[in-house]
Amino acid sequence: MLLVMGLGMQMLAWPDEFCTGLVGRGFTVARFDNRDVGLSTHLREAGSPSLPMILVNPAAVASYRLADMADDAVAVLDALDWRSAHVVGASLGGMIAQTIAIRHPHRVRTLTSMMSTPSPRIGRARIRALLTLAPRRVRDRDGFAQRMVKVFRVIGSPGYPLDEQWARQIGRQSYDRAHDAAGVARQLAAINASGDRRAGLAGVRVPTLVLHGEADPLVGLTGGRATAEAVPGARLVTYPGMGHDLPSELWPAMIDEICALAAERGAPT
């Protein structure tokens, strides 16, 4: 099972306990850093696109597209010597997962798209959430840890308590591995420059699950609904009180859904 994380977040944002839960159900689980975050390649020579340009004319400032990020994920499968995998993506990771299913259908056993959208024009972020995610430089690891707490206070789940200790820990660990505000801007430009995937998703034939929070301020529920409507036979599961994060209280239910989907394609892998 390949886990693909979202905008500006490193593979650490897949909680260890969530991964352990999947392993306990018989899966071999891989998570990785997308390009421009963590320990993966940073395209620093491409510079840092400004937020106004990302919003107004992303094609002019994007140094790559989601298709490139999807190909990166397939390269991870190649490195692992996996012919195919159950692909699970959250947020930007969901967009990448969708793109893998479109571009490399034979590599995808099942597709799970979490808190994502098939188009940057669907499920648009509330202004406060968007501004909170705007790339900012911080002075040190404690400053970045506090920024993570502030971000999740805005985009997180109003129906569930925020684990501030976890947010700070992920912030410090991420800062120590690689902090690159410009990399986040480049990823955001890739999202907006990649356009609408609904036509491509109409051709997806693998079992597909869409998970979405009903209180998501960053990618509205319309994004999840549009994803499910675009993929023939896809199933949509929504969670009241869930925002744009992974509340630990929902992990058992989410894992059950993902495993039930995978069972449609046989034994875990």
Sequence and secondary structure as in RCSB ss.txt:
>XXXX:A:sequence
MLLVMGLGMQMLAWPDEFCTGLVGRGFTVARFDNRDVGLSTHLREAGSPSLPMILVNPAAVASYRLADMADDAVA
VLDALDWRSAHVVGASLGGMIAQTIAIRHPHRVRTLTSMMSTPSPRIGRARIRALLTLAPRRVRDRDGFAQRMVK
VFRVIGSPGYPLDEQWARQIGRQSYDRAHDAAGVARQLAAINASGDRRAGLAGVRVPTLVLHGEADPLVGLTGGR
ATAEAVPGARLVTYPGMGHDLPSELWPAMIDEICALAAERGAPT
>XXXX:A:secstr
 EEE  TT  GGGS HHHHHHHHTTT   EE   TTSTTS   GGG    HHHHHH HHHH SS HHHHHHHHHH
HHHHHT S EEEEEETHHHHHHHHHHHH GGGEEEEEEES  SSTTSS   HHHHHHHS    SSHHHHHHHHHH
HHHHHS TTS   HHHHHHHHHHHHHH   HHHHHHHHHHHHHS   HHHHTT  S EEEEEETT SSS HHHHH
HHHHHSTT EEEEETT  SS  GGGHHHHHHHHHHHHHTTSS  
